[in-house]
Amino acid sequence: MSDRPRPLPAAAPATGFGKLRVGQWFLLAGVSVTLIFTIAGAFTISSIEKTRQARVAVVDVVDPAALRILEISNALTSQESSVRAYGRTNEESSLQDYRRSVTAEADALAALDPLLPRMPERQAVGTEVARLKAAGDAWRRDYADRLIASVPTLGTEASNRQNAPVNAARFTEIRRSLTALQDHLNRLHAEGSARLEEGWQALYVALIGVAGVLVLAAIGFTLIVRHAVLRPTAELTGQVRAVAQGDFDHKLRVERPSELAELSSHVDAMRRRILAEWRRASEAQGKLEEQAAELRRSNGELEQFAYVASHDLQEPLRKVASFTQMLDQRYGDQLDERARQYIAFAVDGAKRMQLLINDLLDFSRVGRLGGERTTTDSGAALRAALNNLSATIEETEATVTSDDLPEVHGNRVQLAQLFQNLVGNALKFRSQESPRIHIGVRRDGDMWEFSCADNGIGIESKYTDRIFLIFQRLHGRDAYAGTGIGLALCKKIVEYHGGRIWVDGEETDRPGTTFRWTLPSGDVDE
């Protein structure tokens, strides 16, 4: 069977209500609701504008104008009382009260002038205001000014008797003008209040209409969603659930709407494809089981080979070394210097072969035997490594310090081996000074970053990638002992724990070397 995916079949043509796509259902409903909302919105805006105009006319024009007229009325009444009191008493305080009232009348008229152009019936109101102003001017000219001028010459009694008829006539005209103007403003206030009430009622009607449209639209959309989406979706869901429960031969088919009909055809094509792939996978599973059995057999052979390497292969090497040493002990005095040198070469080769086999076995065991990882105290692993190296540390007078080491997720034996190899390298490749080695650590997200810094001979930057390869040596065996597998083993241990190891690049060209590696923290699940 070809791995190339087959094209999905086209959706079956819909019939009846299924001819309309879900988008078309919602488009028709949306257009209808938009048209109704447009009409209701225009009516609402018109009602709001009329209400605003009525409120402005009443609150901002008519009522302030009525207040100004009341101030004018009070000022004129105060003027008349003050003038008559002056005519009776000839006291300067009454004359000052009169003048203050005149000023108050002028201020009220000045405040009234900006309101007149905005008045609903500005021409009629303006005429009445002009008549009131003229009546006030006539009263002051014919009565107040004459009385004030005659009191010093005629006396209070004569002045009052002479000007009283004029006062009555002129102030009656003022009262008639005030009454007419106040009645006019009261009528305008009543008419504006009625228009304002009508505007509010119209606005309430419009809002009720909008709410009704919203309710109807919600009902309509609910019916559309139920008819065009929920019911077909539930039908398709039931079919998909039947397939999910194991009936893989159950066909998926929905008639409407056209989107779900097309979707059901694609899902059914996917079902058929998955069923075919599953059948292929069932066939391949048998092959995988055969391969797994072969792999288990191969691993068994590898473990058997490791056992042979660790026991059977080392036994002949031990015999070679042992008998060669016995040969040197018994017949050494009969051999020349070259023969004794050959014997030494043979013993050294056998011992190095044993060491190499042991290192290879250690390298092969990483992650395979006894490599279970748990929450482990890395400080305990370091102490175990330093205990194994105690003789070398004492011999070299080395100083090994460390930070407070954390718990990590790892294997304690392998971590001890990691510390032992790195500290042992620092002790081996030391300079003329006494070795100073520090194990540091810092948190890096979900990982701990460790470091091992020394003051040894260092590593040239061009060799930093090469040193982690198995059997790679930068010095001859006559200078430094070893098989060249230690750092490769460190790399394998770190990578088995999910970390990485490297040489600090900033310090490669300076005395000493710093190795850095990462390990998962003890609170992170593997």
C-alpha positions in Angstrom: 0.0 0.0 0.0 1.4 3.4 -0.9 2.3 5.9 1.8 1.1 8.8 -0.3 -2.1 10.3 1.1 -5.2 10.0 -1.1 -7.2 13.1 -1.9 -10.4 13.5 0.3 -13.7 12.9 -1.5 -15.9 15.9 -2.3 -18.9 16.6 0.0 -22.2 15.2 -1.0 -24.7 17.8 -2.3 -27.1 19.1 0.3 -30.9 19.1 -0.2 -33.8 21.0 1.4 -32.7 23.3 4.1 -29.2 22.0 3.7 -28.9 24.1 0.5 -28.3 27.1 2.7 -24.9 27.3 4.4 -24.7 28.3 8.0 -23.1 31.6 7.0 -26.1 32.4 4.7 -28.5 31.7 7.6 -26.7 34.1 9.8 -26.4 36.6 6.9 -30.1 36.7 6.3 -30.8 37.1 10.0 -28.1 39.7 10.4 -29.5 41.8 7.5 -33.0 41.7 9.0 -31.8 42.6 12.5 -29.6 45.4 11.0 -32.5 46.9 9.1 -34.8 46.9 12.2 -32.0 48.3 14.3 -31.4 51.1 11.8 -35.1 52.1 11.9 -35.2 51.9 15.7 -31.9 53.7 16.0 -33.1 56.6 13.7 -36.2 57.0 15.8 -34.2 56.8 19.0 -31.8 59.4 17.8 -34.6 61.7 16.7 -36.3 61.3 20.1 -33.1 62.0 21.9 -32.5 65.2 19.8 -36.0 66.5 20.4 -35.7 65.8 24.1 -32.4 67.5 24.2 -33.7 70.6 22.5 -36.7 70.7 24.8 -34.4 70.4 27.9 -32.1 73.1 26.6 -35.0 75.5 26.0 -36.5 74.9 29.5 -33.4 74.5 31.6 -30.9 76.7 29.8 -33.1 79.6 28.5 -36.7 79.9 29.9 -35.9 79.1 33.5 -32.8 81.4 33.7 -34.9 84.2 32.0 -37.7 83.8 34.5 -35.1 84.0 37.3 -33.7 87.2 35.8 -37.2 88.7 35.5 -37.8 87.9 39.2 -34.6 89.7 40.0 -35.7 92.7 38.0 -39.1 92.6 39.8 -37.4 92.5 43.2 -35.0 95.4 42.2 -37.9 97.6 41.0 -39.9 96.9 44.1 -36.9 97.7 46.2 -36.4 101.0 44.2 -40.0 102.0 44.8 -39.8 101.3 48.6 -36.4 103.1 48.9 -37.6 106.2 47.0 -40.8 106.5 49.1 -38.7 106.0 52.3 -36.4 108.8 51.2 -39.3 111.0 50.4 -40.6 110.5 54.0 -37.3 110.7 55.9 -34.8 112.4 53.6 -32.2 109.9 54.8 -29.1 109.2 52.8 -29.3 105.4 53.5 -32.6 105.1 51.7 -31.1 106.9 48.7 -28.1 104.5 48.7 -30.6 101.5 48.8 -32.3 103.0 45.8 -29.1 103.3 43.8 -28.1 99.7 44.7 -31.4 98.5 43.5 -31.0 100.4 40.2 -27.6 98.7 39.8 -29.2 95.3 40.5 -31.8 95.9 37.9 -29.2 96.8 35.3 -27.2 93.7 36.1 -30.3 91.5 35.7 -31.2 93.1 32.4 -27.6 92.6 31.2 -27.8 88.9 32.2 -31.1 88.6 30.4 -29.9 90.0 27.1 -27.9 86.9 26.0 -30.9 84.7 26.7 -33.3 86.6 24.4 -31.9 85.4 21.0 -32.3 81.8 22.2 -35.8 82.2 23.5 -38.5 80.1 21.8 -40.6 83.2 21.0 -37.8 85.6 21.1 -39.6 88.5 19.2 -42.6 88.6 21.5 -40.5 88.1 24.7 -38.1 90.8 23.5 -41.0 93.2 22.9 -42.3 92.6 26.5 -38.8 93.0 28.0 -38.4 96.3 26.1 -41.8 97.4 27.4 -40.8 96.5 31.0 -37.5 98.4 30.6 -39.3 101.5 29.1 -41.8 101.4 32.0 -39.0 101.3 34.5 -37.2 104.2 32.8 -40.4 106.2 32.7 -41.1 105.6 36.4 -37.6 106.7 37.4 -37.8 109.8 35.1 -41.2 111.0 36.1 -41.2 110.0 39.8 -38.0 108.8 41.4 -35.7 111.4 39.9 -38.2 114.3 40.5 -38.8 113.2 44.1 -35.1 112.9 44.8 -34.5 116.3 43.4 -37.5 118.1 45.2 -37.0 116.7 48.7 -34.1 119.1 49.6 -36.2 122.2 48.4 -39.9 121.3 49.1 -39.5 119.0 52.1 -40.6 115.4 52.6 -44.3 116.0 53.0 -44.8 118.3 50.0 -42.6 116.2 47.7 -44.6 113.0 48.5 -47.9 114.8 48.1 -46.9 116.2 44.8 -45.4 113.0 43.2 -47.6 110.3 44.7 -50.1 110.3 41.8 -47.3 109.9 39.2 -45.8 107.0 41.3 -49.1 105.1 41.3 -49.6 105.5 37.6 -46.1 104.7 36.5 -45.5 101.7 38.9 -48.9 100.2 37.9 -47.5 100.1 34.3 -44.4 98.3 35.6 -46.5 95.7 37.4 -48.6 95.1 34.2 -45.5 94.6 32.1 -44.0 92.3 34.8 -47.1 90.3 35.0 -47.4 89.9 31.2 -43.8 88.9 30.9 -43.9 86.4 33.8 -47.1 84.9 32.4 -45.5 84.5 29.0 -42.4 82.8 30.5 -44.6 80.5 32.6 -46.5 79.5 29.4 -43.2 78.8 27.6 -42.0 76.8 30.6 -45.2 74.7 30.6 -44.9 74.1 26.8 -41.2 73.1 27.1 -41.9 70.8 30.0 -44.7 69.2 27.9 -42.3 68.7 24.9 -39.7 67.3 27.3 -42.2 64.8 28.7 -43.2 63.8 25.2 -39.5 63.3 24.2 -38.9 61.1 27.2 -42.0 59.0 26.5 -40.9 58.7 22.8 -37.4 57.7 24.0 -38.8 55.0 26.4 -40.9 53.7 23.5 -37.8 53.5 21.3 -35.8 51.7 24.0 -38.6 49.3 24.6 -38.7 48.6 20.9 -34.9 48.1 20.7 -35.2 45.7 23.7 -38.0 43.8 21.9 -35.9 43.6 18.7 -33.0 42.2 20.8 -35.2 39.6 22.4 -36.6 38.6 19.0 -33.1 38.5 17.5 -31.9 36.4 20.3 -34.8 33.9 19.8 -34.2 33.9 16.1 -30.5 33.3 16.4 -31.1 30.6 18.9 -33.4 28.8 16.5 -31.0 29.2 13.7 -28.1 27.9 15.8 -30.2 25.0 17.0 -31.5 24.1 13.5 -28.4 24.8 11.5 -25.6 24.0 13.9 -26.4 22.2 17.1 -28.7 19.4 15.8 -26.4 18.5 12.9 -23.3 18.7 15.1 -24.9 16.4 17.7 -25.7 14.0 14.9 -22.1 14.1 13.7 -20.8 13.8 17.3 -22.9 10.6 17.8 -21.4 9.1 14.7 -17.8 10.1 15.7 -18.4 8.7 19.2 -19.5 5.4 17.7 -16.2 5.2 15.7 -14.3 6.2 18.8 -15.8 3.4 20.8 -14.5 0.8 18.4 -17.0 0.7 15.5 -14.4 1.6 12.9 -16.6 0.5 10.0 -19.3 3.0 11.0 -19.7 5.5 8.1 -19.9 9.3 8.9 -22.5 11.2 7.0 -24.5 14.4 7.8 -26.9 15.9 5.2 -27.1 19.5 6.3 -25.8 22.2 6.5 -23.4 22.0 3.7 -20.3 22.9 5.9 -21.0 19.9 8.2 -21.8 17.7 5.2 -18.4 18.5 3.7 -16.8 18.1 7.1 -18.4 14.7 7.7 -17.1 13.6 4.3 -13.6 14.7 5.2 -13.7 13.0 8.6 -15.1 9.8 7.0 -12.2 9.9 4.5 -9.8 10.3 7.4 -11.5 7.4 9.2 -11.0 5.2 6.1 -7.4 6.2 5.8 -6.7 5.7 9.5 -8.4 2.3 9.3 -6.1 1.3 6.4 -3.1 2.6 8.2 -4.1 0.7 11.3 -4.3 -2.5 9.4 -0.9 -1.8 7.9 0.4 -1.0 11.4 -1.1 -4.4 12.7 0.9 -6.1 10.0 4.1 -4.2 10.9 3.6 -4.8 14.6 4.3 -8.5 14.1 7.6 -7.6 12.4 8.4 -5.2 15.2 7.8 -7.9 17.8 10.2 -10.2 15.8 12.8 -7.4 15.7 12.3 -6.8 19.5 12.9 -10.5 20.2 16.0 -10.3 18.0 17.2 -7.2 19.8 16.7 -8.9 23.2 18.7 -11.9 21.9 21.4 -9.5 20.7 21.5 -7.7 24.0 21.8 -11.0 25.8 24.8 -11.9 23.6 26.3 -8.5 24.4 25.9 -9.1 28.1 27.5 -12.5 27.7 30.4 -10.9 25.8 30.8 -8.4 28.6 31.0 -11.2 31.1 33.5 -13.0 29.0 35.5 -9.8 28.6 35.5 -9.1 32.3 36.4 -12.7 33.3 37.6 -15.0 30.6 39.6 -12.4 28.6 41.3 -11.0 31.7 42.4 -14.4 33.0 44.9 -15.0 30.2 46.2 -11.5 30.7 46.7 -12.1 34.4 48.6 -15.3 33.6 50.8 -13.6 31.0 51.7 -10.8 33.5 52.2 -13.3 36.4 54.3 -15.8 34.6 56.3 -13.1 32.9 57.1 -11.6 36.3 58.0 -15.1 37.7 60.3 -15.5 34.7 62.1 -12.3 35.6 62.4 -13.3 39.2 63.8 -16.8 38.6 66.0 -16.2 35.6 66.6 -12.5 35.8 70.2 -12.9 36.8 70.8 -15.0 33.7 69.3 -12.4 31.3 70.9 -9.4 29.8 69.5 -5.9 30.1 67.6 -6.0 26.8 65.8 -9.3 27.8 64.7 -7.7 31.1 63.5 -4.7 29.2 61.4 -7.0 27.0 59.9 -8.7 30.1 59.0 -5.2 31.5 57.3 -4.3 28.2 55.2 -7.5 28.3 54.1 -7.0 31.9 53.2 -3.3 31.2 51.3 -4.3 28.1 49.3 -6.9 29.9 48.4 -4.5 32.8 47.4 -1.8 30.3 45.3 -4.3 28.5 43.5 -5.2 31.7 43.0 -1.5 32.5 41.7 -0.8 29.0 39.2 -3.7 29.3 37.9 -2.5 32.6 37.5 1.0 31.3 35.6 -0.3 28.3 33.3 -2.3 30.5 32.6 0.8 32.7 31.9 2.8 29.5 29.4 0.1 28.2 27.6 -0.2 31.6 26.5 3.5 31.7 22.7 3.6 31.3 22.5 -0.2 31.0 23.2 -2.0 34.2 22.4 -0.5 37.7 21.7 2.9 36.2 18.4 3.7 37.9 18.0 7.4 38.6 16.5 8.9 41.8 16.7 12.0 43.9 20.4 11.9 44.9 22.6 14.1 47.1 25.4 15.3 44.8 27.4 16.3 47.8 27.5 12.7 49.0 28.6 11.6 45.5 31.5 14.1 45.7 32.5 12.9 49.2 32.6 9.3 47.9 34.8 10.3 45.0 37.2 12.3 47.3 37.4 9.3 49.6 38.5 7.1 46.7 41.1 9.7 45.7 42.2 10.4 49.3 45.7 8.9 48.8 46.4 10.9 45.7 45.1 14.1 47.3 47.4 13.6 50.3 50.3 12.7 48.1 49.9 15.8 45.9 49.0 18.1 48.9 45.9 19.1 46.9 43.1 21.4 48.2 39.6 20.5 47.1 36.7 22.8 48.0 33.1 22.9 47.0 29.9 24.9 47.2 26.9 23.5 49.0 25.9 20.9 46.5 22.2 20.3 45.8 20.1 17.2 45.3 19.8 16.1 41.6 17.9 13.5 39.7 20.6 10.9 38.9 22.5 7.7 39.8 24.7 8.1 42.9 27.4 5.6 41.7 27.7 7.1 38.3 27.8 10.7 39.7 30.6 9.6 42.1 32.4 8.2 39.1 31.9 11.5 37.3 33.4 13.5 40.1 36.2 11.0 40.6 37.2 11.2 36.9 37.1 15.1 36.8 38.9 15.6 40.1 41.4 12.8 39.2 42.1 14.6 35.9 42.8 17.8 37.8 45.2 15.9 40.1 46.9 14.2 37.2 47.5 17.2 35.0 48.8 19.5 37.7 51.3 22.3 37.4 54.3 23.0 39.7 52.0 24.5 42.3 50.0 22.4 44.7 46.6 21.5 43.1 43.7 23.7 44.0 40.4 22.4 42.9 36.9 23.9 43.4 33.6 22.3 42.6 31.0 25.1 42.0 27.2 25.0 41.2 24.5 27.4 40.2 20.8 27.1 39.3 19.9 27.3 35.6 16.1 26.9 35.2 15.2 23.2 35.7 18.9 22.2 35.7 21.9 22.6 38.0 25.1 23.8 36.3 28.2 22.3 38.0 31.8 23.4 37.5 35.2 21.9 38.3 38.0 24.5 38.2 41.7 23.7 38.8 45.1 25.5 38.5 46.7 22.8 36.4 48.5 22.9 33.1 45.3 23.8 31.1 44.0 22.7 27.7 44.6 24.6 24.4 41.4 25.8 22.9 41.9 23.8 19.7 41.7 20.5 21.7 38.5 21.3 23.6 36.2 19.2 21.3 38.7 16.4 20.9 39.2 15.5 24.5 35.7 14.0 25.0 36.3 11.4 22.2 37.1 7.9 23.4 40.8 6.9 23.5 41.9 10.5 22.7 45.1 11.5 24.4 46.9 14.9 24.3 50.1 13.6 26.0 52.3 10.5 25.6 52.0 7.5 28.0 55.5 8.2 29.3 54.3 11.6 30.5 50.8 10.8 32.0 49.3 7.4 32.6 45.8 6.4 31.5 43.8 5.0 28.6 42.2 8.2 27.3 38.7 7.1 28.1 38.0 9.1 31.3 36.5 12.3 29.8 34.5 10.2 27.2 33.0 8.3 30.2 32.2 11.6 31.9 30.4 12.8 28.7 28.4 9.6 28.5 27.3 9.8 32.2 26.2 13.4 31.8 24.3 12.8 28.6 22.7 9.8 30.1 21.4 12.1 32.9 20.0 14.5 30.3 22.7 17.2 30.6 25.8 18.3 28.6 29.4 18.9 29.5 31.9 21.3 28.0 35.2 23.2 28.7 34.7 26.8 29.7 35.9 28.6 26.6 36.8 31.8 28.4 39.5 30.1 30.4 41.0 27.7 27.8 44.0 29.9 27.0 44.8 30.7 30.7 46.5 28.5 33.3 44.1 25.9 34.7 41.0 24.3 33.3 37.3 24.6 34.1 34.9 21.9 33.1 31.2 22.7 33.3 28.2 20.3 33.1 24.5 20.3 33.8 22.3 17.8 35.7 18.5 17.8 36.2 17.4 19.1 39.7 15.9 16.7 42.2 12.4 18.3 42.0 12.1 17.8 38.2 10.5 14.5 37.0 12.4 12.6 34.4 
